Amino acid sequence: MRYIEPHAHMVSRTTDDYTALVMAGCKAVCEPAFWAGFDRSSVHGFRDYFCQLTDYEPRRAAKFQLPHYSWICINAKEAEDPVFANEVIELIPEFLQRQNVLGVGEIGLNKNSVNEVAIFEKQVALAIEHDQLILVHTPHLEDKLKGTRLILDILKSHQGLDPNRVLIDHVEEHTIRQVLDQGFWGGITLYPESKCTPPRAVDMLEHYGDTNRLWMNSACDWGVSDPLALPKAILELRRRGFSETAIDRFVYQNPVEFLSQSPNFVVPE
């Protein structure tokens, strides 16, 4: 079955993963900027990373006939040094002009600190100024509910922000309704340890009964993660009796609807 992988950190994955994605039916992969597992020591390191996302990685994916798209930002885990973070933010407008860039992301919060909030707000304003889509990271585990509420309050405070152009990722049972009820898109992340397994994700769909403005993603990276988590969720959806039409809407048409708001996104055949 066709699907789009809307959140995968492919710079940390092998070429075998690209082969597996294509064989499983993946039609496009989208890669947000994220933490490398360590704090980068210079603005030059971020420039090199942004070049990797917008130049090298799309060419690597093309070898497997898989369209590759990117998001650009400085992530919350590297926002505790405001001077450094603001220097990185100054680089972003240049890369928003790249052909495969979808918008600003994944911005958000990690520990809900004052510095994280300030850098998040600045990147939201930057996205609005440049008419960009926004992809938001919500904190893990015990910080998620507080962080999600804080993120929603910040987003609503920005005049000119269209909630339909913002996807709030890593929603769980206690945050999904808040996100959808306020007009934003939500992402369910299929991550083995700190987020959702495929059965748990399908439980959420069955409970809330609304697959509009939702997508699933693997967020596969250098940690314990599964680039084929989405195909496994498709199998679980079938096992639970979801129709092929409903599954296609959730794993392909919903991502296409959101991502097509960016002029850089080309609907895969």
N, C-alpha and C positions, 0 to 999 in steps of 0.2 A: 504494500500500500504506500502511496506517496505521502510524504510528510516534510515539514521544514523543521530543522533544528535551530531554534531562535536564540539559543544561548549556549555557546560552547567555546572553551578557551583552547583553541587548536594549536597555538604556539607551544603548548605543553604536551601535545599528543603526537603519536607516531604516524607515519604514512599508512600503516596497517589500519589505523582508525579511519582514515579517509576511505580506504577501500571498503571497510565494513559499513560505513554510513551509506555509501552509494549502493552497495548490494542490498541494503535493507530498505531502500526506497527514498532516501533523503534527496531532496531537490535543491536545497540551498542551506548554507550554514551561516550563522551570524555570531560574531565574536566581540563581546564587550571588552573594553580595557579593564584590567584588574590588577590585583596585587600579585607580585611575582613569587611570593613566599618569603621575601625579604624586602626591606625598605631600600629603594634605589637611592644612591648617594649623590646624584647630580641631575640637573635639568637635562644635560646632554643624554643621560641614560633614558629619560622619558622620550626625548626626541627620537632616539634610535628605536625605542619600543613602538612609538607611533608609526615610524617608517616600516617597521616589521608588520604591523597590523594592516597597513594600507598599501604595501608594495609586495613584500616577500611572501606573506602568507596567502594572499589571493593567487599569486602565481603558483605556489605549491599546491593549493587546492585545485587549480585549473588542470593540473596534470592528471587529476582523477575525474575530470569533467563535472566538478562540483562548484557552483557559484559561491563566492565567499564575500561576506559583508562585515563591516566593523563599526564599532562605536568608540568614541574618543572621550577621555576624561582623566582626572586624577581621582583615585578611589579613596574611600573614607579611611582606610588603614594608614594612608600616607598624608593625612590632612592635619596632623597634630603640630606641624611646623608651618604656620600660616605664611611666612615669608617665602619658604621653598614652594609651598603649594600654589601661591599666587604667581610665582615665576613659571610654574608648569602650565597654569591656566592661560597665561599669555601665549603659549604655543598653540592652544586648541583651535582658534579661528582659522589658522593656516591649514590645518588638517581636515577641518569640516568641508573644505573645498574638494577633497579627494573623491574620486568617482565611486568608491565602494563604501563610503561612510554614511551611516543611517541617522546619526544624531549624537547626543551627549549621553554617555553612560559607560559603565554602570555607576552612577553617582548614588549617594545615600549616606547612611549612618552605619557605624560599627559598634561603638560604645556609647553613642548618644552624647558625646562631649561638646563643649562650647565651640571648640575649634572645628570639629566635624560639621556642626550646624552652619557655621559661618562659610565654610568652603562649599558645602552643599547649596546654600542659598545663592552664592555667587555663580555657581555653575548652572543653576536653574535660570537665573537672570540672563546668563550668556546664551543658553538655549533659546529662550524667548526672543532675545535680541536678534539671533540669527535664524529664527523660524525653524528650529530643529526639533525632532522627536526626542523624548527623554526616556531613559531606562533607569529605574531606581532599584538599588540594593537595599533590602531591609535586614536588620541585624539578626544574628543567630540566637536561637534558644531563648534564654530568660530575658534578653533585651528586646525581643521582637515586638511584643505588643506595645511597649512604651515607645520604641523607635518608630513603629508604623504610625501610631497616633501623632507623634511629633512631625513625621514626614508629611502626613496629610495636612496638618495645620499649616506647615510652611508652604506647601504647594498652593493651598487655597488662599494664602495671603498675597500671592503674586498676581497682580492684575494682568490681564491679557493671556493668562495660561488657559489652554483648552485641555480639560481632563482627558478627552478622547485621544490626545497626542502623547499621553504619559502612560507607561506600563510600570506597575509596581511589582517587582519580582519577589520570589520566595514566599508567597502568601501561604498561610496554614489555616487550620480550622478556626482559630481565634482572630484572624485578621482578614480573611477573604471577603466576608460580608461588608466590612467597613470600606474596603477598597472599591468594590463594585457598586455599593450604594451611593458612593460619592462621584460616580461617573468615570472612574479610572479603569484601565485595563489591569488584569492580574496575571501573574505567571506562577505556575506550580512547578517547583523544582524537584526533579527525581534524583535525589542524592542519597546514597546508601546510609549515611551516618547521621548528619545533622539536619536533614530536611525530610522529604517524603519518599517512601517506596512506591512503586506503581500501584499496589493494592490500596494503600492509604490515599493516594491521589484520586483513584476512582471512587473510593468511599466519599471523598469530598464532593465529587461531581454528582454522585447519587443523592447525597444529602441536600445539596443546594439546588440541584436540578436546573442549573442555568449555565450553559456552555458558551454564551455570548460574552465577549470581552475577556476571554480566558485562553491561555495556551499552556502547554507543558514544555519543559526543557530539561536537559541533562546537567547543564552547567559543568560539564566534565573539564577537569583541570589536572594539575600535578598531584592532587590528593587522591584519596580513595573515591573513585567516581566511575561512571559507566557511560561511555559514548553511545551505547545502544539501549539506554534506559527508556527512550521514547518508543522504539519498536516493542519493547517488552510491555509498556503500558498499553499499547494498541492491542496486544494479545489479551491483556486483562480486561480491556473494554469489550472485546468480542466475547470473552468468557462470561461477562456479566449481562450480555444480551443487547449491548448498544448496536444500533444499525450501522452499516457501512457508511451511509450518508451522514449520520451523526458523528461518527469517528472522523471522517474526512473534514467535516466542518471544524472540528476541534483541533486537529493536528496539522491541517493544511490551510483551509480557507480563513480561519481566524488570524493566524500569523500573516497571511497575505493581505488581509483587510487592514491590519494595523500598520504593517511595514510599507504598504503601498502609499501611505501618506508621505513617505519620503520620495522625492523625484529620482533618487538614485537606485531605488529598488525596482528590479525588473522581475515581473511575475514569471517563475520558472514553468516551463512546459512539462 
